[in-house]
């Protein structure tokens, strides 16, 4: 069942998410604010992907005794953000 496991490269995911955000030309006096927003987007996406990977690992542990509906719990936990 491990071969069906989804694994997200958190760094690539976060970088692509940050780059996908629509940003107009940033004036010099607003550069710090724009950088904070970009950093917040990157870190949020990175840690969300990390959380997903951890939950996915827990779901696919060879010795787990959880019911199949545990996957719904994973999605529910991810939707809390």
VEXDREN-2710 file (C-alpha; in Angstrom, 1 decimal):
% VEXDREN-2710
k/r/px/py/pz
1/UNK/0.0/0.0/0.0
2/UNK/3.0/2.3/0.4
3/UNK/3.3/2.6/-3.3
4/UNK/0.0/4.4/-3.4
5/UNK/1.2/7.0/-0.9
6/UNK/1.3/10.6/-2.0
7/UNK/4.4/12.6/-1.1
8/UNK/4.6/16.3/-1.6
9/UNK/8.0/18.0/-2.0
10/UNK/7.3/20.8/0.5
11/UNK/10.0/23.1/-0.7
12/UNK/8.9/22.9/-4.4
13/UNK/5.3/23.2/-3.4
14/UNK/5.8/26.2/-1.3
15/UNK/8.0/27.9/-3.9
16/UNK/5.5/27.3/-6.7
17/UNK/2.7/28.6/-4.4
18/UNK/4.6/31.7/-3.6
19/UNK/5.3/32.3/-7.2
20/UNK/1.7/31.8/-8.2
21/UNK/0.5/34.7/-6.1
22/UNK/-0.5/37.8/-8.1
23/UNK/1.8/40.7/-7.3
24/UNK/1.8/44.0/-9.1
25/UNK/5.0/46.1/-9.4
26/UNK/6.0/46.8/-5.8
27/UNK/7.1/50.3/-4.9
28/UNK/10.3/50.6/-2.8
29/UNK/8.4/51.9/0.2
30/UNK/6.2/48.8/0.2
31/UNK/8.9/46.2/-0.5
32/UNK/9.1/45.0/3.2
33/UNK/5.4/44.4/3.3
34/UNK/5.5/42.5/0.0
35/UNK/8.4/40.4/1.3
36/UNK/6.5/39.6/4.5
37/UNK/3.5/38.5/2.5
38/UNK/5.6/36.4/0.2
39/UNK/7.4/34.8/3.2
40/UNK/4.1/34.1/4.9
41/UNK/2.8/32.5/1.8
42/UNK/5.9/30.3/1.4
43/UNK/6.0/29.2/5.0
44/UNK/2.3/28.5/5.2
45/UNK/2.5/26.3/2.0
46/UNK/5.7/24.6/3.2
47/UNK/4.4/23.7/6.6
48/UNK/1.0/22.6/5.2
49/UNK/2.8/20.3/2.8
50/UNK/4.9/19.0/5.7
51/UNK/1.8/18.3/7.8
52/UNK/0.2/16.5/4.9
53/UNK/3.3/14.3/4.4
54/UNK/3.3/13.5/8.2
55/UNK/-0.4/12.6/8.1
56/UNK/0.1/10.6/5.0
57/UNK/3.0/8.7/6.6
58/UNK/0.8/7.9/9.6
59/UNK/-2.0/6.7/7.4
60/UNK/0.3/4.4/5.5
61/UNK/2.2/2.9/8.4
62/UNK/2.5/-0.8/7.8
63/UNK/1.3/-1.7/11.3
64/UNK/-1.5/0.7/11.7
65/UNK/-4.8/-0.6/12.9
66/UNK/-6.9/2.5/11.9
67/UNK/-10.0/2.1/9.9
68/UNK/-10.0/3.2/6.2
69/UNK/-11.9/6.4/7.1
70/UNK/-8.7/7.7/8.7
71/UNK/-8.1/9.3/5.3
72/UNK/-11.1/11.5/5.9
73/UNK/-9.6/12.6/9.2
74/UNK/-6.4/13.7/7.3
75/UNK/-8.5/15.8/4.9
76/UNK/-10.5/17.2/7.8
77/UNK/-7.3/18.2/9.6
78/UNK/-5.9/19.9/6.5
79/UNK/-9.1/21.8/6.0
80/UNK/-8.7/23.4/9.3
81/UNK/-6.3/25.9/7.8
END
